[in-house]
Amino acid sequence: MTNYFLRSFIDWIFRRQSAGVTLIRLGVPLFGLVLLSLTFGLTIPTANGPIIFSWDTSSGSSAVLSWGTFIVAASIVLLGILLIIRDILRESREKVIVIEVRGLRDWQGEPLDKAVPTSITGRRDPLMIDIRQGLVDGQIIDPSVAIRRLSGLPDDIARRCNGLNRADVSFVVGGLAPVPFLFLLGVIVDDESHTLIMDWDRERKIWRPLDEVDDGKRFIISGLNAIAAGTTRVALCVSASYDVLDADVRIIEPTAPIIRMDLEDRTTTSNWSEHKQQQLAQQFLNVVMELARQGVTDIALFLAAPASISLRFGTVYDKRNLPSVTVNQYEQANPIKFPWAIRMPVAGLAQPAVEQR
């Protein structure tokens, strides 16, 4: 606790913006004026002769002014220190649970908890889940094993939140893993708490918040109004980075109606805006809700998207009121492009389940 307090105090002084830091930065120069015993003079010429203002901190009557300045400076700095201590004590009650999923075998980058912005207040509590398997980078040989590694996450989160006020707990989430596991992580974390989603910048090789400007591009939705009455299962194809091809989907879903959500002018680097992702997630949620209103009870989701969008879509998916959803995994080298999928723990399903093909 002492080390945390010292580190936090140094962090507040040099990096944080707060009323306490501002007061200290204001008071310290005043201390300098007194301690250095500087003499200041100002002469203003007038028609009746010059008006001279001077201050000598080491002489006579100016000593009163010097002591007054010293007391004011000391009071300002002391108040600043007290405000910082108050903020640190309040922050020490807060906890930031940093959840990182690693699903790429050869990735040894900086841990996510080291990249959390200083604006996110609270003690960092890193929670790393390693689902890497096998010899091929990013390939999951046995999805059921990876699911078991994720299955204990709700209990782990509950244990870390035990005894804390819910308002004092926030989450930072990120990962490099197959889409179904990222979506599942989002479902587990959901959007009921303060959650910051970060993503890995492959070019700069750093974790980044979604801090770019919204370019205004949104999903173009097609097929939603062509669903026949009585349809209970559909294939929802979301292309937010790469293309989801109908031909690949038809191998798995030969008869289900295909609903498409295609992001305008999509690239692998066009999704670094928090506001844009929130709007895309709302579009996704609206489509799923409309499918539910039309009587659809089962959605096969084919999602090509960055990790942060895959996570976000999972967080907004209502566990109780939306249709069951199966998220499919794309494998380019496999003749069956979507060789397995994970049925999400929603719509009454207690635990996620693997579907192998």
Phi, psi and omega in degrees: 000319179298315179297319179298317181297317180295314179298319181295320181297315178297319180298317180297318184294317189261339186232332184275155172250120180203168179298321180297315179296319179299317179295319179297317179293335176280321184284325184299315177300326177297320173303318181299321180297320181286312187291329180276354178050052181280150177249129180242141177221144179219125180244126179244111180290136176226173179294334181262014181112164183288145171257123186248126172247129179217153178218117177244110186289353183250005186236150167025238186296337180291344178299325178298315178297320179298314179294322177298317178297320179299316181294317178298313180298317180297320180295318180298312181295317180298317178297320177299317179297318179297321178294320178295317178299318177301315181295321180293318179296320177294320179293327181295339176280341183271148180229136175248109178274115185258106184258121179234130176252128177248119180232010178248124189300317189261014182270120181231042182283184181296137177299148183299323184295337179283345185253003180296129181301146180294343178291343176274108186272149178126161178289131179284130178234090185289140179223099183258130179244116183258113179247018182291143181216155167070193187254350183258128185301124176081356182269130177260110183288317181231097182300331182296326177294316179296322178297320179297326179291332178272340188295334180275000184298315180302318179293322179295318178296317180299320180295319181289336180266355184301128178083359181259148172292134183303329180291343181266003182245131173226166183234143166239127188231139176193168178175162172237105186198166175303148185307314182302324181286326176292318176298317178298318177301319177297319178298319181293314182286323185052189186246025182278343180247171175291115185230128173252125178259128177242163182223161181268123177273108185291331180285314182271348179058050176217157169282138181224144166287167181273085193245016179267169182281142177294125180273000176081000181281138183226174178289139167263121188256133179219151177090353185290329182266007182247020181277127181290149177301139179090357178290130181246344181230134178226162172254116180258113185254117183244114178252099180253347177224282173274172180271136169265116186269136179302323182299321178290322180293322183295337176296325182265321183237080186290337186238344184292138175301142180258124174252130184246141170231104185248119181288132178298137174048044185287144170218176178283352182236024185253023185229038184262022178249126177298314181297318179298315180296323177298320179291321177295320178296323178293321175299314178301313180297319179298319179296314180298319178296322177294321176300318179297320179295332179274005175096005178288132180243352184216124181242127170264111185263126175244105191241120172246105188202159173298163182303319184295322178289320177301316176298312185297319179298324176294323182292330183270354183281113182293126185289335188255326193252358181252163180298161173296149184221136176243123183259123187267145180259128180269131175230107186298324184280351183271135177304323171269105190298337178237079189285342179206165181209165176240124173278123188283151179282069178227172176054041175094351178278121187285322185231148176294151182224144181268138172244113179264149178238000000 
